[in-house]
Amino acid sequence: MNLNQELVDKWIVRLAESHPEQSGKLCAPDPDPFRNPVGYAMRKSLAQLWAQLQGDMDADEIEAALDTVLRIRALQDISPSEAVGFVVQLRPVLRQMPTTLDLVLLESRIDQLTLAAFDKYVQCREQIVAVRQHETERLTRTYRATAEKART
């Protein structure tokens, strides 16, 4: 196993530890995208984020990877800090790994990634609220129409 894969594996374990009931799913070895789509999506996204942290920090690539993780986390019953905390959990993982990378630069990039994750989480939550509001309005209209028909 290469160093990058080992780091992503340890990072996914940290993510799973925030939700023990899901840890088996998220940490399954070589998750199949059909049998374990959440675990597969999480692993793929964390690997993409790690690549960006080491690379050129492409905003579009980061947003796409964060979107996958945070859409899932926005649906869970957790606080915003817990939802985006997986980014900060990369720090202790990095400190445990033998690396020749510039840790000061990586920690600065982790800070940037944390802020981007929070923005994306808020955006996902706003979308959920809008969908729920739309559905409530639709159901109210349907209920009123049914009630009107019943009166006539």
mmCIF file of the C-alpha atoms, coordinates in Angstrom:
data_MODEL
# 
_entry.id   MODEL 
# 
loop_
_atom_site.group_PDB 
_atom_site.id 
_atom_site.type_symbol 
_atom_site.label_atom_id 
_atom_site.label_alt_id 
_atom_site.label_comp_id 
_atom_site.label_asym_id 
_atom_site.label_entity_id 
_atom_site.label_seq_id 
_atom_site.pdbx_PDB_ins_code 
_atom_site.Cartn_x 
_atom_site.Cartn_y 
_atom_site.Cartn_z 
_atom_site.occupancy 
_atom_site.B_iso_or_equiv 
_atom_site.pdbx_formal_charge 
_atom_site.auth_seq_id 
_atom_site.auth_comp_id 
_atom_site.auth_asym_id 
_atom_site.auth_atom_id 
_atom_site.pdbx_PDB_model_num 
ATOM 1   C CA . MET A 1 1   ? 0.000   0.000  0.000  1.00 0.00 ? 1   MET A CA 1 
ATOM 2   C CA . ASN A 1 2   ? 1.421   3.373  -0.931 1.00 0.00 ? 2   ASN A CA 1 
ATOM 3   C CA . LEU A 1 3   ? 1.695   6.309  1.439  1.00 0.00 ? 3   LEU A CA 1 
ATOM 4   C CA . ASN A 1 4   ? -1.181  8.243  -0.155 1.00 0.00 ? 4   ASN A CA 1 
ATOM 5   C CA . GLN A 1 5   ? -3.560  5.287  0.112  1.00 0.00 ? 5   GLN A CA 1 
ATOM 6   C CA . GLU A 1 6   ? -2.519  4.668  3.714  1.00 0.00 ? 6   GLU A CA 1 
ATOM 7   C CA . LEU A 1 7   ? -3.182  8.309  4.587  1.00 0.00 ? 7   LEU A CA 1 
ATOM 8   C CA . VAL A 1 8   ? -6.632  8.248  2.943  1.00 0.00 ? 8   VAL A CA 1 
ATOM 9   C CA . ASP A 1 9   ? -7.445  4.994  4.768  1.00 0.00 ? 9   ASP A CA 1 
ATOM 10  C CA . LYS A 1 10  ? -6.524  6.546  8.114  1.00 0.00 ? 10  LYS A CA 1 
ATOM 11  C CA . TRP A 1 11  ? -8.501  9.683  7.248  1.00 0.00 ? 11  TRP A CA 1 
ATOM 12  C CA . ILE A 1 12  ? -11.608 7.652  6.401  1.00 0.00 ? 12  ILE A CA 1 
ATOM 13  C CA . VAL A 1 13  ? -11.276 5.849  9.741  1.00 0.00 ? 13  VAL A CA 1 
ATOM 14  C CA . ARG A 1 14  ? -11.245 9.235  11.502 1.00 0.00 ? 14  ARG A CA 1 
ATOM 15  C CA . LEU A 1 15  ? -14.334 10.256 9.528  1.00 0.00 ? 15  LEU A CA 1 
ATOM 16  C CA . ALA A 1 16  ? -16.061 7.001  10.441 1.00 0.00 ? 16  ALA A CA 1 
ATOM 17  C CA . GLU A 1 17  ? -15.216 7.424  14.127 1.00 0.00 ? 17  GLU A CA 1 
ATOM 18  C CA . SER A 1 18  ? -17.481 10.467 14.226 1.00 0.00 ? 18  SER A CA 1 
ATOM 19  C CA . HIS A 1 19  ? -20.349 8.082  13.429 1.00 0.00 ? 19  HIS A CA 1 
ATOM 20  C CA . PRO A 1 20  ? -19.661 4.669  14.986 1.00 0.00 ? 20  PRO A CA 1 
ATOM 21  C CA . GLU A 1 21  ? -22.848 3.137  13.588 1.00 0.00 ? 21  GLU A CA 1 
ATOM 22  C CA . GLN A 1 22  ? -21.559 3.804  10.078 1.00 0.00 ? 22  GLN A CA 1 
ATOM 23  C CA . SER A 1 23  ? -17.916 2.915  10.602 1.00 0.00 ? 23  SER A CA 1 
ATOM 24  C CA . GLY A 1 24  ? -18.262 -0.588 9.217  1.00 0.00 ? 24  GLY A CA 1 
ATOM 25  C CA . LYS A 1 25  ? -19.737 0.733  6.001  1.00 0.00 ? 25  LYS A CA 1 
ATOM 26  C CA . LEU A 1 26  ? -17.234 3.524  5.526  1.00 0.00 ? 26  LEU A CA 1 
ATOM 27  C CA . CYS A 1 27  ? -14.172 1.465  6.418  1.00 0.00 ? 27  CYS A CA 1 
ATOM 28  C CA . ALA A 1 28  ? -14.987 -1.638 4.408  1.00 0.00 ? 28  ALA A CA 1 
ATOM 29  C CA . PRO A 1 29  ? -11.900 -2.724 2.468  1.00 0.00 ? 29  PRO A CA 1 
ATOM 30  C CA . ASP A 1 30  ? -12.122 -2.006 -1.250 1.00 0.00 ? 30  ASP A CA 1 
ATOM 31  C CA . PRO A 1 31  ? -15.716 -0.837 -1.124 1.00 0.00 ? 31  PRO A CA 1 
ATOM 32  C CA . ASP A 1 32  ? -17.779 -1.802 -4.136 1.00 0.00 ? 32  ASP A CA 1 
ATOM 33  C CA . PRO A 1 33  ? -19.533 1.229  -5.650 1.00 0.00 ? 33  PRO A CA 1 
ATOM 34  C CA . PHE A 1 34  ? -22.711 -0.833 -6.006 1.00 0.00 ? 34  PHE A CA 1 
ATOM 35  C CA . ARG A 1 35  ? -22.780 -2.586 -2.631 1.00 0.00 ? 35  ARG A CA 1 
ATOM 36  C CA . ASN A 1 36  ? -21.399 0.372  -0.673 1.00 0.00 ? 36  ASN A CA 1 
ATOM 37  C CA . PRO A 1 37  ? -21.982 3.589  -2.633 1.00 0.00 ? 37  PRO A CA 1 
ATOM 38  C CA . VAL A 1 38  ? -21.561 5.866  0.405  1.00 0.00 ? 38  VAL A CA 1 
ATOM 39  C CA . GLY A 1 39  ? -18.243 4.326  1.410  1.00 0.00 ? 39  GLY A CA 1 
ATOM 40  C CA . TYR A 1 40  ? -17.040 4.380  -2.179 1.00 0.00 ? 40  TYR A CA 1 
ATOM 41  C CA . ALA A 1 41  ? -18.023 8.046  -2.623 1.00 0.00 ? 41  ALA A CA 1 
ATOM 42  C CA . MET A 1 42  ? -16.372 9.044  0.666  1.00 0.00 ? 42  MET A CA 1 
ATOM 43  C CA . ARG A 1 43  ? -13.108 7.253  -0.140 1.00 0.00 ? 43  ARG A CA 1 
ATOM 44  C CA . LYS A 1 44  ? -12.978 8.660  -3.657 1.00 0.00 ? 44  LYS A CA 1 
ATOM 45  C CA . SER A 1 45  ? -13.683 12.203 -2.451 1.00 0.00 ? 45  SER A CA 1 
ATOM 46  C CA . LEU A 1 46  ? -11.122 12.086 0.354  1.00 0.00 ? 46  LEU A CA 1 
ATOM 47  C CA . ALA A 1 47  ? -8.506  10.789 -2.097 1.00 0.00 ? 47  ALA A CA 1 
ATOM 48  C CA . GLN A 1 48  ? -9.324  13.694 -4.434 1.00 0.00 ? 48  GLN A CA 1 
ATOM 49  C CA . LEU A 1 49  ? -9.087  16.197 -1.575 1.00 0.00 ? 49  LEU A CA 1 
ATOM 50  C CA . TRP A 1 50  ? -5.736  14.771 -0.489 1.00 0.00 ? 50  TRP A CA 1 
ATOM 51  C CA . ALA A 1 51  ? -4.449  15.036 -4.062 1.00 0.00 ? 51  ALA A CA 1 
ATOM 52  C CA . GLN A 1 52  ? -5.532  18.674 -4.197 1.00 0.00 ? 52  GLN A CA 1 
ATOM 53  C CA . LEU A 1 53  ? -3.911  19.458 -0.847 1.00 0.00 ? 53  LEU A CA 1 
ATOM 54  C CA . GLN A 1 54  ? -0.632  18.164 -2.263 1.00 0.00 ? 54  GLN A CA 1 
ATOM 55  C CA . GLY A 1 55  ? -1.165  19.739 -5.669 1.00 0.00 ? 55  GLY A CA 1 
ATOM 56  C CA . ASP A 1 56  ? -2.428  22.989 -7.094 1.00 0.00 ? 56  ASP A CA 1 
ATOM 57  C CA . MET A 1 57  ? -5.591  23.375 -4.968 1.00 0.00 ? 57  MET A CA 1 
ATOM 58  C CA . ASP A 1 58  ? -7.905  23.571 -8.001 1.00 0.00 ? 58  ASP A CA 1 
ATOM 59  C CA . ALA A 1 59  ? -11.102 25.204 -6.712 1.00 0.00 ? 59  ALA A CA 1 
ATOM 60  C CA . ASP A 1 60  ? -13.421 23.247 -9.035 1.00 0.00 ? 60  ASP A CA 1 
ATOM 61  C CA . GLU A 1 61  ? -11.901 19.889 -8.080 1.00 0.00 ? 61  GLU A CA 1 
ATOM 62  C CA . ILE A 1 62  ? -12.085 20.750 -4.394 1.00 0.00 ? 62  ILE A CA 1 
ATOM 63  C CA . GLU A 1 63  ? -15.695 21.896 -4.652 1.00 0.00 ? 63  GLU A CA 1 
ATOM 64  C CA . ALA A 1 64  ? -16.714 18.701 -6.452 1.00 0.00 ? 64  ALA A CA 1 
ATOM 65  C CA . ALA A 1 65  ? -15.056 16.475 -3.847 1.00 0.00 ? 65  ALA A CA 1 
ATOM 66  C CA . LEU A 1 66  ? -16.443 18.499 -0.936 1.00 0.00 ? 66  LEU A CA 1 
ATOM 67  C CA . ASP A 1 67  ? -19.902 18.453 -2.517 1.00 0.00 ? 67  ASP A CA 1 
ATOM 68  C CA . THR A 1 68  ? -19.994 14.655 -2.471 1.00 0.00 ? 68  THR A CA 1 
ATOM 69  C CA . VAL A 1 69  ? -18.961 14.372 1.174  1.00 0.00 ? 69  VAL A CA 1 
ATOM 70  C CA . LEU A 1 70  ? -20.983 17.288 2.490  1.00 0.00 ? 70  LEU A CA 1 
ATOM 71  C CA . ARG A 1 71  ? -24.244 16.400 0.718  1.00 0.00 ? 71  ARG A CA 1 
ATOM 72  C CA . ILE A 1 72  ? -24.124 13.149 2.667  1.00 0.00 ? 72  ILE A CA 1 
ATOM 73  C CA . ARG A 1 73  ? -23.123 14.864 5.917  1.00 0.00 ? 73  ARG A CA 1 
ATOM 74  C CA . ALA A 1 74  ? -25.772 17.602 5.504  1.00 0.00 ? 74  ALA A CA 1 
ATOM 75  C CA . LEU A 1 75  ? -28.486 14.949 5.636  1.00 0.00 ? 75  LEU A CA 1 
ATOM 76  C CA . GLN A 1 76  ? -27.191 13.506 8.895  1.00 0.00 ? 76  GLN A CA 1 
ATOM 77  C CA . ASP A 1 77  ? -28.279 14.695 12.303 1.00 0.00 ? 77  ASP A CA 1 
ATOM 78  C CA . ILE A 1 78  ? -24.961 16.299 13.249 1.00 0.00 ? 78  ILE A CA 1 
ATOM 79  C CA . SER A 1 79  ? -23.772 19.810 14.028 1.00 0.00 ? 79  SER A CA 1 
ATOM 80  C CA . PRO A 1 80  ? -22.032 21.936 11.396 1.00 0.00 ? 80  PRO A CA 1 
ATOM 81  C CA . SER A 1 81  ? -18.716 21.574 13.227 1.00 0.00 ? 81  SER A CA 1 
ATOM 82  C CA . GLU A 1 82  ? -19.070 17.790 13.160 1.00 0.00 ? 82  GLU A CA 1 
ATOM 83  C CA . ALA A 1 83  ? -20.022 17.880 9.492  1.00 0.00 ? 83  ALA A CA 1 
ATOM 84  C CA . VAL A 1 84  ? -16.895 19.749 8.416  1.00 0.00 ? 84  VAL A CA 1 
ATOM 85  C CA . GLY A 1 85  ? -14.644 18.443 11.196 1.00 0.00 ? 85  GLY A CA 1 
ATOM 86  C CA . PHE A 1 86  ? -13.398 15.613 8.989  1.00 0.00 ? 86  PHE A CA 1 
ATOM 87  C CA . VAL A 1 87  ? -11.126 18.153 7.266  1.00 0.00 ? 87  VAL A CA 1 
ATOM 88  C CA . VAL A 1 88  ? -9.443  19.132 10.530 1.00 0.00 ? 88  VAL A CA 1 
ATOM 89  C CA . GLN A 1 89  ? -9.064  15.433 11.399 1.00 0.00 ? 89  GLN A CA 1 
ATOM 90  C CA . LEU A 1 90  ? -6.481  15.210 8.652  1.00 0.00 ? 90  LEU A CA 1 
ATOM 91  C CA . ARG A 1 91  ? -3.959  17.068 10.837 1.00 0.00 ? 91  ARG A CA 1 
ATOM 92  C CA . PRO A 1 92  ? -3.344  14.270 13.373 1.00 0.00 ? 92  PRO A CA 1 
ATOM 93  C CA . VAL A 1 93  ? -3.255  11.749 10.532 1.00 0.00 ? 93  VAL A CA 1 
ATOM 94  C CA . LEU A 1 94  ? -0.534  13.775 8.807  1.00 0.00 ? 94  LEU A CA 1 
ATOM 95  C CA . ARG A 1 95  ? 1.490   14.013 12.000 1.00 0.00 ? 95  ARG A CA 1 
ATOM 96  C CA . GLN A 1 96  ? 1.476   10.215 12.339 1.00 0.00 ? 96  GLN A CA 1 
ATOM 97  C CA . MET A 1 97  ? 2.706   9.623  8.798  1.00 0.00 ? 97  MET A CA 1 
ATOM 98  C CA . PRO A 1 98  ? 6.306   9.734  7.636  1.00 0.00 ? 98  PRO A CA 1 
ATOM 99  C CA . THR A 1 99  ? 6.366   12.471 5.016  1.00 0.00 ? 99  THR A CA 1 
ATOM 100 C CA . THR A 1 100 ? 8.740   14.792 3.246  1.00 0.00 ? 100 THR A CA 1 
ATOM 101 C CA . LEU A 1 101 ? 5.939   17.259 2.520  1.00 0.00 ? 101 LEU A CA 1 
ATOM 102 C CA . ASP A 1 102 ? 5.943   20.798 3.903  1.00 0.00 ? 102 ASP A CA 1 
ATOM 103 C CA . LEU A 1 103 ? 3.641   20.434 6.936  1.00 0.00 ? 103 LEU A CA 1 
ATOM 104 C CA . VAL A 1 104 ? 3.297   24.197 7.428  1.00 0.00 ? 104 VAL A CA 1 
ATOM 105 C CA . LEU A 1 105 ? 2.019   24.574 3.861  1.00 0.00 ? 105 LEU A CA 1 
ATOM 106 C CA . LEU A 1 106 ? -0.286  21.559 4.244  1.00 0.00 ? 106 LEU A CA 1 
ATOM 107 C CA . GLU A 1 107 ? -1.749  22.899 7.485  1.00 0.00 ? 107 GLU A CA 1 
ATOM 108 C CA . SER A 1 108 ? -2.407  26.242 5.829  1.00 0.00 ? 108 SER A CA 1 
ATOM 109 C CA . ARG A 1 109 ? -4.161  24.434 2.988  1.00 0.00 ? 109 ARG A CA 1 
ATOM 110 C CA . ILE A 1 110 ? -6.181  22.392 5.487  1.00 0.00 ? 110 ILE A CA 1 
ATOM 111 C CA . ASP A 1 111 ? -7.366  25.696 6.969  1.00 0.00 ? 111 ASP A CA 1 
ATOM 112 C CA . GLN A 1 112 ? -8.439  26.870 3.497  1.00 0.00 ? 112 GLN A CA 1 
ATOM 113 C CA . LEU A 1 113 ? -10.169 23.552 2.879  1.00 0.00 ? 113 LEU A CA 1 
ATOM 114 C CA . THR A 1 114 ? -11.999 23.793 6.210  1.00 0.00 ? 114 THR A CA 1 
ATOM 115 C CA . LEU A 1 115 ? -13.433 27.184 5.278  1.00 0.00 ? 115 LEU A CA 1 
ATOM 116 C CA . ALA A 1 116 ? -14.460 25.913 1.844  1.00 0.00 ? 116 ALA A CA 1 
ATOM 117 C CA . ALA A 1 117 ? -16.086 22.892 3.495  1.00 0.00 ? 117 ALA A CA 1 
ATOM 118 C CA . PHE A 1 118 ? -18.102 25.101 5.810  1.00 0.00 ? 118 PHE A CA 1 
ATOM 119 C CA . ASP A 1 119 ? -19.325 27.212 2.877  1.00 0.00 ? 119 ASP A CA 1 
ATOM 120 C CA . LYS A 1 120 ? -20.313 24.063 0.968  1.00 0.00 ? 120 LYS A CA 1 
ATOM 121 C CA . TYR A 1 121 ? -22.068 22.596 4.009  1.00 0.00 ? 121 TYR A CA 1 
ATOM 122 C CA . VAL A 1 122 ? -24.138 25.773 4.456  1.00 0.00 ? 122 VAL A CA 1 
ATOM 123 C CA . GLN A 1 123 ? -25.045 25.685 0.760  1.00 0.00 ? 123 GLN A CA 1 
ATOM 124 C CA . CYS A 1 124 ? -26.162 22.040 1.046  1.00 0.00 ? 124 CYS A CA 1 
ATOM 125 C CA . ARG A 1 125 ? -28.259 22.767 4.141  1.00 0.00 ? 125 ARG A CA 1 
ATOM 126 C CA . GLU A 1 126 ? -29.900 25.730 2.388  1.00 0.00 ? 126 GLU A CA 1 
ATOM 127 C CA . GLN A 1 127 ? -30.821 23.443 -0.517 1.00 0.00 ? 127 GLN A CA 1 
ATOM 128 C CA . ILE A 1 128 ? -32.352 20.931 1.881  1.00 0.00 ? 128 ILE A CA 1 
ATOM 129 C CA . VAL A 1 129 ? -34.429 23.665 3.528  1.00 0.00 ? 129 VAL A CA 1 
ATOM 130 C CA . ALA A 1 130 ? -35.601 24.906 0.116  1.00 0.00 ? 130 ALA A CA 1 
ATOM 131 C CA . VAL A 1 131 ? -36.628 21.387 -0.956 1.00 0.00 ? 131 VAL A CA 1 
ATOM 132 C CA . ARG A 1 132 ? -38.504 20.807 2.298  1.00 0.00 ? 132 ARG A CA 1 
ATOM 133 C CA . GLN A 1 133 ? -40.250 24.166 2.004  1.00 0.00 ? 133 GLN A CA 1 
ATOM 134 C CA . HIS A 1 134 ? -41.242 23.446 -1.600 1.00 0.00 ? 134 HIS A CA 1 
ATOM 135 C CA . GLU A 1 135 ? -42.581 20.024 -0.620 1.00 0.00 ? 135 GLU A CA 1 
ATOM 136 C CA . THR A 1 136 ? -44.558 21.501 2.285  1.00 0.00 ? 136 THR A CA 1 
ATOM 137 C CA . GLU A 1 137 ? -46.098 24.095 -0.022 1.00 0.00 ? 137 GLU A CA 1 
ATOM 138 C CA . ARG A 1 138 ? -46.957 21.406 -2.584 1.00 0.00 ? 138 ARG A CA 1 
ATOM 139 C CA . LEU A 1 139 ? -48.612 19.226 0.041  1.00 0.00 ? 139 LEU A CA 1 
ATOM 140 C CA . THR A 1 140 ? -50.538 22.201 1.410  1.00 0.00 ? 140 THR A CA 1 
ATOM 141 C CA . ARG A 1 141 ? -51.865 23.030 -2.076 1.00 0.00 ? 141 ARG A CA 1 
ATOM 142 C CA . THR A 1 142 ? -52.855 19.391 -2.607 1.00 0.00 ? 142 THR A CA 1 
ATOM 143 C CA . TYR A 1 143 ? -54.581 19.256 0.775  1.00 0.00 ? 143 TYR A CA 1 
ATOM 144 C CA . ARG A 1 144 ? -56.478 22.480 0.089  1.00 0.00 ? 144 ARG A CA 1 
ATOM 145 C CA . ALA A 1 145 ? -57.556 21.283 -3.370 1.00 0.00 ? 145 ALA A CA 1 
ATOM 146 C CA . THR A 1 146 ? -58.785 18.005 -1.907 1.00 0.00 ? 146 THR A CA 1 
ATOM 147 C CA . ALA A 1 147 ? -60.652 19.822 0.852  1.00 0.00 ? 147 ALA A CA 1 
ATOM 148 C CA . GLU A 1 148 ? -62.307 22.132 -1.706 1.00 0.00 ? 148 GLU A CA 1 
ATOM 149 C CA . LYS A 1 149 ? -63.479 19.147 -3.775 1.00 0.00 ? 149 LYS A CA 1 
ATOM 150 C CA . ALA A 1 150 ? -64.872 17.482 -0.676 1.00 0.00 ? 150 ALA A CA 1 
ATOM 151 C CA . ARG A 1 151 ? -66.932 20.564 0.174  1.00 0.00 ? 151 ARG A CA 1 
ATOM 152 C CA . THR A 1 152 ? -68.515 20.768 -3.236 1.00 0.00 ? 152 THR A CA 1 
# 
